[in-house]
Amino acid sequence: KDPRTGLLIEVHAVHYDAFSAVEWVCWLSNTGSSETPIIDDFLPLNSALLTGDMPDGQALLRWSNGDSCTESSFLPHDEPLKRGSLRQFAATSSNKTCLPFFNLKGPDGGWILAVGWTGRWTAEFLHEPAGPVVVRAGMQSTHFRLKPGEKVRTPRIVMLRYTGDRMIDGHNAFRRLMLAHYVPREGAGPAIPPVVTNNVAGLWLRKARTKKPLGLLNEAGELALIPRAAAMGCEAYWMDAYWFPQPWYDGNIGNWYPREDDFPRGLRPLADAAHQHGLKMILWFAPLHVNSNTRWANDYPQFIHESPGRHGGLWKLGDPEARETLVRWLSDRHREWGFDVYREDFGTGIPPEEGPDRIGIAEMKHIEGFYWFWSELKRRNP
């Protein structure tokens, strides 16, 4: 704690003895009576990792593509680091650019690094001209003052140290760490994604084949599909982005009500039919984004950031009342419609900045609110 300004920095850390691993997250709060000085370029990781005297190219960095829905999705890259040359990565969440997981290997072992942030993150690696490999990671941009009583958090960092082979001793130890402490669990073991059927993909394939309009799904067609899916051994029935007014990609994100012509009884008959045939029901949502002139845009204007982005305005997850409203609405739909699995799309989005001396604050509060939203939604709908 800085006694002059009241700035308090807390590091909440967990050490996993069995894995030579540690995770931490930093919290910054203003306990004083006036705004803090500018906090600039704050990174929760800024450290020299490989400290031995290594020849040029001896430090090897493995990183992987994100998911671009192509044959190159998730492909790994092995990249020798050149002395004096900065290698920087930047992405939003785990998107198509790259995954936020890295393996930095030296002559006798290395480090695995993971950046936990569902927003704009960065990671950079510099093999100094005469010295170690310095690694820095965190948010892409921070330049802010904290108001009295204000508290924010940084991305979470996980690091695992290993000696020996990169794959056998490094990757395998990291997989065991993930399975033991991070992967969602169901009962005594890791949650296993169900085998599902999704009729929506067929619409896209038919459109590509016939060059005709996309078409729509309706209650009769889906009720006919469900017993066939069960007979094939599927474990869940998935209603994707076609239960509300269409087309979804042209101004209807925010019209969250079943199309009356195609689903006159709502979505409950689909869930009931799935359950009668031993299937769970998965339902697609993208509630964090709201197009203008939709029902939500008109009903909840006070909870929506205006945005010119592709998916429209953004739900104010940094606002406690806004995220509580969202949790209540989804919980009510869960009870009303009877779906079992909530499937969210389009990512969290990034809210507008609050001003030149508040860069990063809105994003930190938005992402923290997103994590609260998921935890609370699960707590209320076990």
MIDREN-391932 format. One record per residue (C-alpha): residue number from 1; residue in one letter; y, x, z. Coordinates in nm, 2 decimals, padded with zeros to 4 digits. Layout:
<atom n="NUM" res="A" north="Y" east="X" up="Z"/>
...
This chain:
<atom n="1" res="K" north="00.00" east="00.00" up="00.00"/>
<atom n="2" res="D" north="00.35" east="00.13" up="-00.09"/>
<atom n="3" res="P" north="00.56" east="00.08" up="00.22"/>
<atom n="4" res="R" north="00.88" east="00.09" up="00.02"/>
<atom n="5" res="T" north="00.80" east="-00.19" up="-00.24"/>
<atom n="6" res="G" north="00.51" east="-00.37" up="-00.07"/>
<atom n="7" res="L" north="00.29" east="-00.32" up="-00.38"/>
<atom n="8" res="L" north="-00.07" east="-00.34" up="-00.26"/>
<atom n="9" res="I" north="-00.36" east="-00.21" up="-00.48"/>
<atom n="10" res="E" north="-00.71" east="-00.31" up="-00.38"/>
<atom n="11" res="V" north="-01.03" east="-00.18" up="-00.54"/>
<atom n="12" res="H" north="-01.33" east="-00.40" up="-00.48"/>
<atom n="13" res="A" north="-01.64" east="-00.19" up="-00.56"/>
<atom n="14" res="V" north="-02.01" east="-00.23" up="-00.55"/>
<atom n="15" res="H" north="-02.25" east="00.07" up="-00.56"/>
<atom n="16" res="Y" north="-02.60" east="00.01" up="-00.69"/>
<atom n="17" res="D" north="-02.80" east="00.28" up="-00.52"/>
<atom n="18" res="A" north="-03.12" east="00.22" up="-00.72"/>
<atom n="19" res="F" north="-02.94" east="00.27" up="-01.05"/>
<atom n="20" res="S" north="-02.67" east="00.54" up="-00.99"/>
<atom n="21" res="A" north="-02.42" east="00.28" up="-01.09"/>
<atom n="22" res="V" north="-02.10" east="00.14" up="-00.97"/>
<atom n="23" res="E" north="-01.88" east="-00.16" up="-01.06"/>
<atom n="24" res="W" north="-01.52" east="-00.22" up="-00.96"/>
<atom n="25" res="V" north="-01.22" east="-00.44" up="-01.02"/>
<atom n="26" res="C" north="-00.86" east="-00.38" up="-00.91"/>
<atom n="27" res="W" north="-00.63" east="-00.63" up="-00.76"/>
<atom n="28" res="L" north="-00.25" east="-00.58" up="-00.75"/>
<atom n="29" res="S" north="-00.03" east="-00.79" up="-00.52"/>
<atom n="30" res="N" north="00.33" east="-00.79" up="-00.41"/>
<atom n="31" res="T" north="00.35" east="-00.82" up="-00.03"/>
<atom n="32" res="G" north="00.72" east="-00.74" up="-00.03"/>
<atom n="33" res="S" north="01.03" east="-00.97" up="-00.05"/>
<atom n="34" res="S" north="01.16" east="-00.86" up="-00.40"/>
<atom n="35" res="E" north="01.01" east="-00.79" up="-00.74"/>
<atom n="36" res="T" north="00.82" east="-00.46" up="-00.78"/>
<atom n="37" res="P" north="00.93" east="-00.19" up="-01.01"/>
<atom n="38" res="I" north="00.77" east="-00.19" up="-01.36"/>
<atom n="39" res="I" north="00.40" east="-00.13" up="-01.35"/>
<atom n="40" res="D" north="00.32" east="00.02" up="-01.69"/>
<atom n="41" res="D" north="-00.01" east="00.10" up="-01.87"/>
<atom n="42" res="F" north="-00.23" east="00.02" up="-01.57"/>
<atom n="43" res="L" north="-00.59" east="00.11" up="-01.64"/>
<atom n="44" res="P" north="-00.87" east="00.06" up="-01.39"/>
<atom n="45" res="L" north="-01.06" east="00.35" up="-01.55"/>
<atom n="46" res="N" north="-00.88" east="00.68" up="-01.62"/>
<atom n="47" res="S" north="-01.12" east="00.97" up="-01.55"/>
<atom n="48" res="A" north="-01.27" east="01.30" up="-01.67"/>
<atom n="49" res="L" north="-01.65" east="01.23" up="-01.71"/>
<atom n="50" res="L" north="-01.82" east="01.51" up="-01.90"/>
<atom n="51" res="T" north="-01.67" east="01.81" up="-01.73"/>
<atom n="52" res="G" north="-01.89" east="02.10" up="-01.86"/>
<atom n="53" res="D" north="-01.77" east="02.35" up="-02.12"/>
<atom n="54" res="M" north="-01.92" east="02.19" up="-02.43"/>
<atom n="55" res="P" north="-01.88" east="02.31" up="-02.79"/>
<atom n="56" res="D" north="-01.70" east="02.08" up="-03.04"/>
<atom n="57" res="G" north="-01.91" east="01.78" up="-03.13"/>
<atom n="58" res="Q" north="-02.15" east="01.82" up="-02.83"/>
<atom n="59" res="A" north="-02.02" east="01.51" up="-02.67"/>
<atom n="60" res="L" north="-02.19" east="01.22" up="-02.85"/>
<atom n="61" res="L" north="-02.06" east="00.86" up="-02.83"/>
<atom n="62" res="R" north="-02.28" east="00.56" up="-02.91"/>
<atom n="63" res="W" north="-02.11" east="00.23" up="-02.97"/>
<atom n="64" res="S" north="-02.21" east="-00.09" up="-03.15"/>
<atom n="65" res="N" north="-02.06" east="-00.34" up="-03.39"/>
<atom n="66" res="G" north="-01.97" east="-00.68" up="-03.27"/>
<atom n="67" res="D" north="-02.09" east="-01.00" up="-03.44"/>
<atom n="68" res="S" north="-01.94" east="-01.06" up="-03.79"/>
<atom n="69" res="C" north="-02.22" east="-01.29" up="-03.89"/>
<atom n="70" res="T" north="-02.34" east="-01.03" up="-04.14"/>
<atom n="71" res="E" north="-02.62" east="-00.79" up="-04.18"/>
<atom n="72" res="S" north="-02.42" east="-00.53" up="-04.00"/>
<atom n="73" res="S" north="-02.38" east="-00.73" up="-03.68"/>
<atom n="74" res="F" north="-02.46" east="-00.53" up="-03.36"/>
<atom n="75" res="L" north="-02.55" east="-00.21" up="-03.56"/>
<atom n="76" res="P" north="-02.52" east="00.11" up="-03.34"/>
<atom n="77" res="H" north="-02.32" east="00.42" up="-03.43"/>
<atom n="78" res="D" north="-02.36" east="00.77" up="-03.30"/>
<atom n="79" res="E" north="-02.03" east="00.95" up="-03.33"/>
<atom n="80" res="P" north="-01.97" east="01.31" up="-03.22"/>
<atom n="81" res="L" north="-01.63" east="01.35" up="-03.05"/>
<atom n="82" res="K" north="-01.40" east="01.61" up="-03.20"/>
<atom n="83" res="R" north="-01.19" east="01.82" up="-02.96"/>
<atom n="84" res="G" north="-00.83" east="01.71" up="-02.94"/>
<atom n="85" res="S" north="-00.90" east="01.39" up="-03.14"/>
<atom n="86" res="L" north="-00.85" east="01.05" up="-02.96"/>
<atom n="87" res="R" north="-01.12" east="00.79" up="-03.03"/>
<atom n="88" res="Q" north="-00.99" east="00.45" up="-02.94"/>
<atom n="89" res="F" north="-01.15" east="00.10" up="-02.95"/>
<atom n="90" res="A" north="-00.97" east="-00.23" up="-02.91"/>
<atom n="91" res="A" north="-01.10" east="-00.58" up="-02.93"/>
<atom n="92" res="T" north="-01.08" east="-00.93" up="-02.79"/>
<atom n="93" res="S" north="-01.37" east="-01.01" up="-02.57"/>
<atom n="94" res="S" north="-01.70" east="-00.92" up="-02.74"/>
<atom n="95" res="N" north="-01.59" east="-01.01" up="-03.09"/>
<atom n="96" res="K" north="-01.67" east="-00.88" up="-03.44"/>
<atom n="97" res="T" north="-01.48" east="-00.55" up="-03.39"/>
<atom n="98" res="C" north="-01.71" east="-00.39" up="-03.14"/>
<atom n="99" res="L" north="-01.90" east="-00.46" up="-02.82"/>
<atom n="100" res="P" north="-01.75" east="-00.34" up="-02.49"/>
<atom n="101" res="F" north="-02.04" east="-00.11" up="-02.41"/>
<atom n="102" res="F" north="-02.05" east="00.26" up="-02.47"/>
<atom n="103" res="N" north="-02.29" east="00.55" up="-02.40"/>
<atom n="104" res="L" north="-02.12" east="00.89" up="-02.37"/>
<atom n="105" res="K" north="-02.38" east="01.17" up="-02.39"/>
<atom n="106" res="G" north="-02.35" east="01.54" up="-02.30"/>
<atom n="107" res="P" north="-02.60" east="01.82" up="-02.30"/>
<atom n="108" res="D" north="-02.78" east="01.72" up="-01.98"/>
<atom n="109" res="G" north="-02.71" east="01.34" up="-01.96"/>
<atom n="110" res="G" north="-02.42" east="01.11" up="-01.97"/>
<atom n="111" res="W" north="-02.25" east="00.78" up="-01.87"/>
<atom n="112" res="I" north="-02.29" east="00.42" up="-01.98"/>
<atom n="113" res="L" north="-01.96" east="00.23" up="-01.96"/>
<atom n="114" res="A" north="-01.91" east="-00.15" up="-01.98"/>
<atom n="115" res="V" north="-01.57" east="-00.32" up="-01.98"/>
<atom n="116" res="G" north="-01.58" east="-00.68" up="-01.84"/>
<atom n="117" res="W" north="-01.28" east="-00.87" up="-01.98"/>
<atom n="118" res="T" north="-01.28" east="-01.19" up="-02.18"/>
<atom n="119" res="G" north="-00.94" east="-01.10" up="-02.33"/>
<atom n="120" res="R" north="-00.78" east="-00.80" up="-02.50"/>
<atom n="121" res="W" north="-00.95" east="-00.48" up="-02.38"/>
<atom n="122" res="T" north="-00.93" east="-00.12" up="-02.49"/>
<atom n="123" res="A" north="-01.14" east="00.19" up="-02.43"/>
<atom n="124" res="E" north="-01.05" east="00.54" up="-02.54"/>
<atom n="125" res="F" north="-01.23" east="00.88" up="-02.54"/>
<atom n="126" res="L" north="-01.06" east="01.22" up="-02.57"/>
<atom n="127" res="H" north="-01.25" east="01.55" up="-02.57"/>
<atom n="128" res="E" north="-00.96" east="01.77" up="-02.46"/>
<atom n="129" res="P" north="-00.90" east="02.09" up="-02.65"/>
<atom n="130" res="A" north="-01.01" east="02.30" up="-02.36"/>
<atom n="131" res="G" north="-01.18" east="02.09" up="-02.10"/>
<atom n="132" res="P" north="-01.36" east="01.76" up="-02.03"/>
<atom n="133" res="V" north="-01.40" east="01.43" up="-02.20"/>
<atom n="134" res="V" north="-01.14" east="01.19" up="-02.05"/>
<atom n="135" res="V" north="-01.22" east="00.82" up="-02.07"/>
<atom n="136" res="R" north="-00.96" east="00.54" up="-02.02"/>
<atom n="137" res="A" north="-01.03" east="00.17" up="-02.03"/>
<atom n="138" res="G" north="-00.87" east="-00.16" up="-01.93"/>
<atom n="139" res="M" north="-00.63" east="-00.41" up="-02.09"/>
<atom n="140" res="Q" north="-00.46" east="-00.32" up="-02.41"/>
<atom n="141" res="S" north="-00.11" east="-00.38" up="-02.29"/>
<atom n="142" res="T" north="00.05" east="-00.40" up="-01.94"/>
<atom n="143" res="H" north="00.42" east="-00.36" up="-01.86"/>
<atom n="144" res="F" north="00.52" east="-00.59" up="-01.58"/>
<atom n="145" res="R" north="00.69" east="-00.66" up="-01.25"/>
<atom n="146" res="L" north="00.51" east="-00.86" up="-00.98"/>
<atom n="147" res="K" north="00.71" east="-01.13" up="-00.81"/>
<atom n="148" res="P" north="00.69" east="-01.17" up="-00.43"/>
<atom n="149" res="G" north="00.36" east="-01.31" up="-00.32"/>
<atom n="150" res="E" north="00.21" east="-01.27" up="-00.67"/>
<atom n="151" res="K" north="-00.14" east="-01.13" up="-00.72"/>
<atom n="152" res="V" north="-00.33" east="-01.03" up="-01.04"/>
<atom n="153" res="R" north="-00.65" east="-00.86" up="-01.14"/>
<atom n="154" res="T" north="-00.76" east="-00.61" up="-01.40"/>
<atom n="155" res="P" north="-01.08" east="-00.60" up="-01.61"/>
<atom n="156" res="R" north="-01.40" east="-00.51" up="-01.43"/>
<atom n="157" res="I" north="-01.56" east="-00.18" up="-01.50"/>
<atom n="158" res="V" north="-01.93" east="-00.09" up="-01.47"/>
<atom n="159" res="M" north="-02.05" east="00.27" up="-01.50"/>
<atom n="160" res="L" north="-02.40" east="00.42" up="-01.48"/>
<atom n="161" res="R" north="-02.47" east="00.79" up="-01.46"/>
<atom n="162" res="Y" north="-02.80" east="00.93" up="-01.60"/>
<atom n="163" res="T" north="-02.96" east="01.26" up="-01.67"/>
<atom n="164" res="G" north="-03.20" east="01.33" up="-01.95"/>
<atom n="165" res="D" north="-03.27" east="01.13" up="-02.27"/>
<atom n="166" res="R" north="-03.00" east="00.89" up="-02.39"/>
<atom n="167" res="M" north="-03.24" east="00.61" up="-02.46"/>
<atom n="168" res="I" north="-03.53" east="00.66" up="-02.22"/>
<atom n="169" res="D" north="-03.31" east="00.75" up="-01.92"/>
<atom n="170" res="G" north="-02.98" east="00.60" up="-02.01"/>
<atom n="171" res="H" north="-03.02" east="00.27" up="-02.20"/>
<atom n="172" res="N" north="-03.34" east="00.17" up="-02.02"/>
<atom n="173" res="A" north="-03.17" east="00.22" up="-01.68"/>
<atom n="174" res="F" north="-02.87" east="00.01" up="-01.79"/>
<atom n="175" res="R" north="-03.10" east="-00.27" up="-01.91"/>
<atom n="176" res="R" north="-03.27" east="-00.27" up="-01.57"/>
<atom n="177" res="L" north="-02.93" east="-00.29" up="-01.40"/>
<atom n="178" res="M" north="-02.83" east="-00.58" up="-01.62"/>
<atom n="179" res="L" north="-03.15" east="-00.77" up="-01.55"/>
<atom n="180" res="A" north="-03.13" east="-00.71" up="-01.18"/>
<atom n="181" res="H" north="-02.77" east="-00.79" up="-01.12"/>
<atom n="182" res="Y" north="-02.59" east="-00.95" up="-01.41"/>
<atom n="183" res="V" north="-02.81" east="-01.16" up="-01.64"/>
<atom n="184" res="P" north="-02.80" east="-01.53" up="-01.54"/>
<atom n="185" res="R" north="-03.11" east="-01.63" up="-01.35"/>
<atom n="186" res="E" north="-03.32" east="-01.95" up="-01.35"/>
<atom n="187" res="G" north="-03.57" east="-01.97" up="-01.07"/>
<atom n="188" res="A" north="-03.73" east="-01.63" up="-01.00"/>
<atom n="189" res="G" north="-03.65" east="-01.47" up="-01.33"/>
<atom n="190" res="P" north="-03.38" east="-01.43" up="-01.60"/>
<atom n="191" res="A" north="-03.27" east="-01.74" up="-01.78"/>
<atom n="192" res="I" north="-03.45" east="-01.77" up="-02.11"/>
<atom n="193" res="P" north="-03.25" east="-01.94" up="-02.40"/>
<atom n="194" res="P" north="-03.44" east="-02.25" up="-02.52"/>
<atom n="195" res="V" north="-03.59" east="-02.30" up="-02.86"/>
<atom n="196" res="V" north="-03.35" east="-02.55" up="-03.02"/>
<atom n="197" res="T" north="-03.29" east="-02.75" up="-03.33"/>
<atom n="198" res="N" north="-02.94" east="-02.80" up="-03.48"/>
<atom n="199" res="N" north="-02.89" east="-03.04" up="-03.76"/>
<atom n="200" res="V" north="-02.54" east="-02.93" up="-03.83"/>
<atom n="201" res="A" north="-02.66" east="-02.61" up="-04.00"/>
<atom n="202" res="G" north="-02.83" east="-02.83" up="-04.26"/>
<atom n="203" res="L" north="-02.50" east="-02.98" up="-04.36"/>
<atom n="204" res="W" north="-02.35" east="-02.64" up="-04.44"/>
<atom n="205" res="L" north="-02.66" east="-02.54" up="-04.64"/>
<atom n="206" res="R" north="-02.65" east="-02.86" up="-04.83"/>
<atom n="207" res="K" north="-02.28" east="-02.82" up="-04.91"/>
<atom n="208" res="A" north="-02.34" east="-02.47" up="-05.03"/>
<atom n="209" res="R" north="-02.63" east="-02.59" up="-05.25"/>
<atom n="210" res="T" north="-02.48" east="-02.90" up="-05.40"/>
<atom n="211" res="K" north="-02.11" east="-02.80" up="-05.39"/>
<atom n="212" res="K" north="-02.04" east="-03.15" up="-05.26"/>
<atom n="213" res="P" north="-01.85" east="-03.25" up="-04.94"/>
<atom n="214" res="L" north="-01.99" east="-03.15" up="-04.61"/>
<atom n="215" res="G" north="-02.10" east="-03.49" up="-04.50"/>
<atom n="216" res="L" north="-02.14" east="-03.63" up="-04.15"/>
<atom n="217" res="L" north="-02.41" east="-03.69" up="-03.89"/>
<atom n="218" res="N" north="-02.47" east="-04.03" up="-03.73"/>
<atom n="219" res="E" north="-02.67" east="-04.19" up="-03.45"/>
<atom n="220" res="A" north="-02.95" east="-04.31" up="-03.66"/>
<atom n="221" res="G" north="-03.01" east="-03.98" up="-03.83"/>
<atom n="222" res="E" north="-03.00" east="-03.79" up="-03.50"/>
<atom n="223" res="L" north="-03.24" east="-04.03" up="-03.33"/>
<atom n="224" res="A" north="-03.48" east="-03.98" up="-03.61"/>
<atom n="225" res="L" north="-03.45" east="-03.60" up="-03.58"/>
<atom n="226" res="I" north="-03.52" east="-03.58" up="-03.21"/>
<atom n="227" res="P" north="-03.89" east="-03.68" up="-03.20"/>
<atom n="228" res="R" north="-03.96" east="-03.45" up="-03.50"/>
<atom n="229" res="A" north="-03.80" east="-03.16" up="-03.31"/>
<atom n="230" res="A" north="-04.01" east="-03.23" up="-03.00"/>
<atom n="231" res="A" north="-04.32" east="-03.25" up="-03.22"/>
<atom n="232" res="M" north="-04.24" east="-02.90" up="-03.36"/>
<atom n="233" res="G" north="-04.23" east="-02.75" up="-03.01"/>
<atom n="234" res="C" north="-03.85" east="-02.74" up="-02.97"/>
<atom n="235" res="E" north="-03.72" east="-02.73" up="-02.61"/>
<atom n="236" res="A" north="-03.37" east="-02.86" up="-02.67"/>
<atom n="237" res="Y" north="-03.17" east="-03.08" up="-02.91"/>
<atom n="238" res="W" north="-02.83" east="-02.93" up="-03.01"/>
<atom n="239" res="M" north="-02.54" east="-03.15" up="-03.12"/>
<atom n="240" res="D" north="-02.29" east="-02.91" up="-03.26"/>
<atom n="241" res="A" north="-01.93" east="-02.96" up="-03.37"/>
<atom n="242" res="Y" north="-01.98" east="-03.29" up="-03.55"/>
<atom n="243" res="W" north="-01.97" east="-03.56" up="-03.28"/>
<atom n="244" res="F" north="-01.59" east="-03.61" up="-03.28"/>
<atom n="245" res="P" north="-01.35" east="-03.69" up="-03.57"/>
<atom n="246" res="Q" north="-01.39" east="-03.47" up="-03.87"/>
<atom n="247" res="P" north="-01.34" east="-03.22" up="-04.02"/>
<atom n="248" res="W" north="-01.34" east="-03.02" up="-03.70"/>
<atom n="249" res="Y" north="-01.17" east="-02.72" up="-03.87"/>
<atom n="250" res="D" north="-00.87" east="-02.92" up="-04.00"/>
<atom n="251" res="G" north="-00.67" east="-03.05" up="-03.70"/>
<atom n="252" res="N" north="-00.93" east="-03.23" up="-03.49"/>
<atom n="253" res="I" north="-00.98" east="-02.98" up="-03.21"/>
<atom n="254" res="G" north="-00.85" east="-03.19" up="-02.92"/>
<atom n="255" res="N" north="-00.98" east="-03.52" up="-03.04"/>
<atom n="256" res="W" north="-01.26" east="-03.52" up="-02.79"/>
<atom n="257" res="Y" north="-01.42" east="-03.86" up="-02.84"/>
<atom n="258" res="P" north="-01.73" east="-03.96" up="-03.04"/>
<atom n="259" res="R" north="-01.67" east="-04.10" up="-03.38"/>
<atom n="260" res="E" north="-01.70" east="-04.48" up="-03.34"/>
<atom n="261" res="D" north="-01.84" east="-04.55" up="-03.69"/>
<atom n="262" res="D" north="-02.12" east="-04.29" up="-03.66"/>
<atom n="263" res="F" north="-02.18" east="-04.31" up="-03.28"/>
<atom n="264" res="P" north="-02.09" east="-04.66" up="-03.18"/>
<atom n="265" res="R" north="-02.27" east="-04.63" up="-02.85"/>
<atom n="266" res="G" north="-02.13" east="-04.29" up="-02.77"/>
<atom n="267" res="L" north="-02.34" east="-03.99" up="-02.71"/>
<atom n="268" res="R" north="-02.56" east="-04.12" up="-02.42"/>
<atom n="269" res="P" north="-02.83" east="-04.26" up="-02.66"/>
<atom n="270" res="L" north="-02.88" east="-03.91" up="-02.80"/>
<atom n="271" res="A" north="-02.92" east="-03.75" up="-02.46"/>
<atom n="272" res="D" north="-03.15" east="-04.03" up="-02.34"/>
<atom n="273" res="A" north="-03.37" east="-03.99" up="-02.65"/>
<atom n="274" res="A" north="-03.39" east="-03.61" up="-02.60"/>
<atom n="275" res="H" north="-03.49" east="-03.66" up="-02.24"/>
<atom n="276" res="Q" north="-03.76" east="-03.92" up="-02.33"/>
<atom n="277" res="H" north="-03.91" east="-03.66" up="-02.56"/>
<atom n="278" res="G" north="-03.90" east="-03.38" up="-02.31"/>
<atom n="279" res="L" north="-03.60" east="-03.20" up="-02.46"/>
<atom n="280" res="K" north="-03.27" east="-03.09" up="-02.31"/>
<atom n="281" res="M" north="-02.94" east="-03.18" up="-02.49"/>
<atom n="282" res="I" north="-02.69" east="-02.91" up="-02.58"/>
<atom n="283" res="L" north="-02.33" east="-03.03" up="-02.66"/>
<atom n="284" res="W" north="-02.07" east="-02.82" up="-02.84"/>
<atom n="285" res="F" north="-01.71" east="-02.80" up="-02.71"/>
<atom n="286" res="A" north="-01.40" east="-02.59" up="-02.77"/>
<atom n="287" res="P" north="-01.17" east="-02.74" up="-02.50"/>
<atom n="288" res="L" north="-00.95" east="-02.44" up="-02.46"/>
<atom n="289" res="H" north="-00.78" east="-02.49" up="-02.79"/>
<atom n="290" res="V" north="-00.58" east="-02.80" up="-02.88"/>
<atom n="291" res="N" north="-00.45" east="-02.89" up="-03.23"/>
<atom n="292" res="S" north="-00.11" east="-03.07" up="-03.24"/>
<atom n="293" res="N" north="-00.11" east="-03.45" up="-03.29"/>
<atom n="294" res="T" north="-00.46" east="-03.49" up="-03.13"/>
<atom n="295" res="R" north="-00.54" east="-03.71" up="-02.83"/>
<atom n="296" res="W" north="-00.53" east="-03.42" up="-02.59"/>
<atom n="297" res="A" north="-00.20" east="-03.29" up="-02.73"/>
<atom n="298" res="N" north="-00.05" east="-03.63" up="-02.66"/>
<atom n="299" res="D" north="-00.22" east="-03.69" up="-02.33"/>
<atom n="300" res="Y" north="-00.18" east="-03.35" up="-02.17"/>
<atom n="301" res="P" north="00.13" east="-03.18" up="-02.32"/>
<atom n="302" res="Q" north="00.22" east="-03.03" up="-01.98"/>
<atom n="303" res="F" north="-00.11" east="-02.83" up="-01.98"/>
<atom n="304" res="I" north="-00.09" east="-02.68" up="-02.33"/>
<atom n="305" res="H" north="00.07" east="-02.36" up="-02.45"/>
<atom n="306" res="E" north="00.22" east="-02.41" up="-02.80"/>
<atom n="307" res="S" north="00.07" east="-02.16" up="-03.04"/>
<atom n="308" res="P" north="00.08" east="-02.12" up="-03.42"/>
<atom n="309" res="G" north="-00.28" east="-01.98" up="-03.42"/>
<atom n="310" res="R" north="-00.57" east="-02.12" up="-03.63"/>
<atom n="311" res="H" north="-00.71" east="-02.33" up="-03.35"/>
<atom n="312" res="G" north="-00.37" east="-02.47" up="-03.23"/>
<atom n="313" res="G" north="-00.23" east="-02.47" up="-02.88"/>
<atom n="314" res="L" north="-00.40" east="-02.31" up="-02.58"/>
<atom n="315" res="W" north="-00.50" east="-02.48" up="-02.25"/>
<atom n="316" res="K" north="-00.31" east="-02.33" up="-01.96"/>
<atom n="317" res="L" north="-00.59" east="-02.18" up="-01.76"/>
<atom n="318" res="G" north="-00.34" east="-01.99" up="-01.55"/>
<atom n="319" res="D" north="-00.22" east="-02.32" up="-01.41"/>
<atom n="320" res="P" north="-00.43" east="-02.45" up="-01.12"/>
<atom n="321" res="E" north="-00.36" east="-02.81" up="-01.20"/>
<atom n="322" res="A" north="-00.44" east="-02.77" up="-01.57"/>
<atom n="323" res="R" north="-00.78" east="-02.60" up="-01.51"/>
<atom n="324" res="E" north="-00.87" east="-02.86" up="-01.24"/>
<atom n="325" res="T" north="-00.80" east="-03.13" up="-01.49"/>
<atom n="326" res="L" north="-01.03" east="-02.96" up="-01.74"/>
<atom n="327" res="V" north="-01.31" east="-02.93" up="-01.49"/>
<atom n="328" res="R" north="-01.28" east="-03.29" up="-01.39"/>
<atom n="329" res="W" north="-01.27" east="-03.42" up="-01.75"/>
<atom n="330" res="L" north="-01.58" east="-03.22" up="-01.85"/>
<atom n="331" res="S" north="-01.77" east="-03.32" up="-01.53"/>
<atom n="332" res="D" north="-01.70" east="-03.68" up="-01.61"/>
<atom n="333" res="R" north="-01.83" east="-03.64" up="-01.96"/>
<atom n="334" res="H" north="-02.14" east="-03.46" up="-01.83"/>
<atom n="335" res="R" north="-02.22" east="-03.77" up="-01.62"/>
<atom n="336" res="E" north="-02.12" east="-04.02" up="-01.88"/>
<atom n="337" res="W" north="-02.29" east="-03.86" up="-02.18"/>
<atom n="338" res="G" north="-02.59" east="-03.70" up="-02.00"/>
<atom n="339" res="F" north="-02.60" east="-03.37" up="-02.18"/>
<atom n="340" res="D" north="-02.77" east="-03.08" up="-02.01"/>
<atom n="341" res="V" north="-02.61" east="-02.76" up="-02.16"/>
<atom n="342" res="Y" north="-02.24" east="-02.71" up="-02.21"/>
<atom n="343" res="R" north="-02.18" east="-02.49" up="-02.52"/>
<atom n="344" res="E" north="-01.83" east="-02.34" up="-02.55"/>
<atom n="345" res="D" north="-01.68" east="-02.20" up="-02.88"/>
<atom n="346" res="F" north="-01.37" east="-02.02" up="-03.01"/>
<atom n="347" res="G" north="-01.32" east="-01.79" up="-02.71"/>
<atom n="348" res="T" north="-01.04" east="-01.81" up="-02.45"/>
<atom n="349" res="G" north="-00.74" east="-01.73" up="-02.67"/>
<atom n="350" res="I" north="-00.44" east="-01.53" up="-02.54"/>
<atom n="351" res="P" north="-00.14" east="-01.71" up="-02.39"/>
<atom n="352" res="P" north="00.21" east="-01.62" up="-02.49"/>
<atom n="353" res="E" north="00.38" east="-01.35" up="-02.29"/>
<atom n="354" res="E" north="00.63" east="-01.44" up="-02.02"/>
<atom n="355" res="G" north="00.89" east="-01.18" up="-02.12"/>
<atom n="356" res="P" north="00.95" east="-00.81" up="-02.19"/>
<atom n="357" res="D" north="00.91" east="-00.72" up="-01.82"/>
<atom n="358" res="R" north="00.60" east="-00.94" up="-01.78"/>
<atom n="359" res="I" north="00.37" east="-00.81" up="-02.05"/>
<atom n="360" res="G" north="00.00" east="-00.88" up="-01.95"/>
<atom n="361" res="I" north="00.07" east="-01.11" up="-01.66"/>
<atom n="362" res="A" north="00.00" east="-01.43" up="-01.85"/>
<atom n="363" res="E" north="-00.33" east="-01.29" up="-01.99"/>
<atom n="364" res="M" north="-00.45" east="-01.17" up="-01.65"/>
<atom n="365" res="K" north="-00.39" east="-01.51" up="-01.49"/>
<atom n="366" res="H" north="-00.54" east="-01.69" up="-01.80"/>
<atom n="367" res="I" north="-00.86" east="-01.49" up="-01.78"/>
<atom n="368" res="E" north="-00.89" east="-01.52" up="-01.41"/>
<atom n="369" res="G" north="-00.84" east="-01.89" up="-01.45"/>
<atom n="370" res="F" north="-01.12" east="-01.89" up="-01.71"/>
<atom n="371" res="Y" north="-01.36" east="-01.73" up="-01.48"/>
<atom n="372" res="W" north="-01.27" east="-01.98" up="-01.21"/>
<atom n="373" res="F" north="-01.32" east="-02.27" up="-01.46"/>
<atom n="374" res="W" north="-01.67" east="-02.15" up="-01.55"/>
<atom n="375" res="S" north="-01.78" east="-02.10" up="-01.19"/>
<atom n="376" res="E" north="-01.63" east="-02.43" up="-01.08"/>
<atom n="377" res="L" north="-01.78" east="-02.62" up="-01.37"/>
<atom n="378" res="K" north="-02.12" east="-02.49" up="-01.28"/>
<atom n="379" res="R" north="-02.08" east="-02.56" up="-00.91"/>
<atom n="380" res="R" north="-01.99" east="-02.92" up="-00.97"/>
<atom n="381" res="N" north="-02.26" east="-02.97" up="-01.23"/>
<atom n="382" res="P" north="-02.57" east="-02.78" up="-01.11"/>
